[in-house]
Amino acid sequence: MVRNGEHRNDDVEDFVEITLDVRDDTVSVQNIRGGDSETALLASRLEKRPSTLSVKLKQVSQELKRMTSSKKFDRIDRAKSGAARALKGLKFMTKNVGD
């Protein structure tokens, strides 16, 4: 059991960094770091065809839901510390290029 303030050695493996290039109403996957082979497959599918921002984000959302519904994600930590750890690890980064 992991308590508040303690870190597991495999915490780094729990994170996936997805870099998207968003321009006007289009988005493309630039890079995915972390994760497993299934995450890499998701990235390759999303990179193959350009689409509008809303469609691309919906595709990403659906694929992530599908991946997390697999048996390896059956056990969910619903403790407050688990939720706090998840929120702490969720980071959104923006970077303006040009102008």
C-alpha positions as CSV (number, residue, x, y, z in Angstrom):
1,M,0.0,0.0,0.0
2,V,1.3,3.5,-0.9
3,R,0.5,6.3,1.6
4,N,0.5,10.0,1.0
5,G,4.0,11.3,0.6
6,E,5.4,7.9,-0.4
7,H,6.3,7.1,-4.0
8,R,6.4,3.8,-5.7
9,N,9.3,3.0,-7.9
10,D,7.1,2.3,-10.9
11,D,5.3,5.7,-10.8
12,V,7.2,6.9,-13.9
13,E,5.7,4.0,-15.9
14,D,2.2,5.3,-15.0
15,F,2.6,8.4,-17.1
16,V,2.3,8.9,-20.8
17,E,3.2,12.2,-22.5
18,I,1.3,13.0,-25.7
19,T,2.5,16.0,-27.7
20,L,-0.1,17.4,-30.2
21,D,0.4,20.0,-32.9
22,V,-2.8,22.1,-32.9
23,R,-3.2,24.6,-35.8
24,D,-6.5,26.2,-36.6
25,D,-9.0,23.3,-36.6
26,T,-6.5,20.5,-37.2
27,V,-4.4,18.5,-34.8
28,S,-1.7,15.9,-35.3
29,V,0.2,13.7,-32.9
30,Q,3.8,14.8,-32.8
31,N,5.2,12.5,-30.1
32,I,4.2,9.9,-27.5
33,R,6.6,9.1,-24.6
34,G,6.0,6.4,-22.1
35,G,3.3,3.7,-22.2
36,D,3.5,0.4,-23.8
37,S,3.1,-1.1,-27.3
38,E,-0.6,-0.5,-27.2
39,T,0.0,3.2,-26.7
40,A,2.4,3.2,-29.7
41,L,-0.2,1.5,-31.8
42,L,-2.7,4.3,-30.8
43,A,-0.2,6.9,-31.9
44,S,0.4,5.3,-35.3
45,R,-3.3,5.1,-36.0
46,L,-3.9,8.7,-35.1
47,E,-0.9,9.9,-37.2
48,K,-2.1,8.2,-40.4
49,R,-4.9,10.4,-41.3
50,P,-5.3,14.2,-40.8
51,S,-8.7,15.3,-39.4
52,T,-10.3,18.2,-37.6
53,L,-9.5,19.0,-34.0
54,S,-12.8,17.7,-32.6
55,V,-12.7,14.4,-34.5
56,K,-9.1,13.8,-33.5
57,L,-9.8,14.5,-29.8
58,K,-12.8,12.2,-30.0
59,Q,-10.6,9.4,-31.5
60,V,-8.0,9.8,-28.8
61,S,-10.7,9.8,-26.1
62,Q,-12.3,6.6,-27.5
63,E,-9.0,4.8,-27.8
64,L,-7.9,5.7,-24.3
65,K,-11.3,4.5,-23.0
66,R,-10.9,1.2,-24.9
67,M,-7.4,0.7,-23.5
68,T,-8.4,1.4,-19.9
69,S,-11.4,-1.0,-20.1
70,S,-9.0,-4.0,-20.7
71,K,-8.5,-6.5,-17.9
72,K,-5.2,-5.0,-16.7
73,F,-7.2,-1.9,-15.5
74,D,-9.9,-3.8,-13.7
75,R,-8.6,-2.9,-10.2
76,I,-9.1,0.8,-9.6
77,D,-7.7,2.6,-6.6
78,R,-10.7,4.7,-5.4
79,A,-9.0,5.9,-2.2
80,K,-8.6,9.7,-1.8
81,S,-4.9,9.3,-2.0
82,G,-5.2,7.5,-5.4
83,A,-7.4,10.3,-6.8
84,A,-5.1,13.0,-5.5
85,R,-2.1,11.2,-7.1
86,A,-3.9,11.0,-10.4
87,L,-4.8,14.7,-10.3
88,K,-1.3,15.6,-9.4
89,G,0.1,13.7,-12.4
90,L,-2.3,15.3,-14.9
91,K,-0.6,18.2,-16.5
92,F,-1.5,20.2,-19.6
93,M,1.2,22.0,-21.3
94,T,0.8,24.6,-24.0
95,K,3.4,26.2,-26.2
96,N,2.8,29.0,-28.6
97,V,5.0,28.8,-31.7
98,G,5.7,31.8,-33.8
99,D,4.0,35.2,-33.6
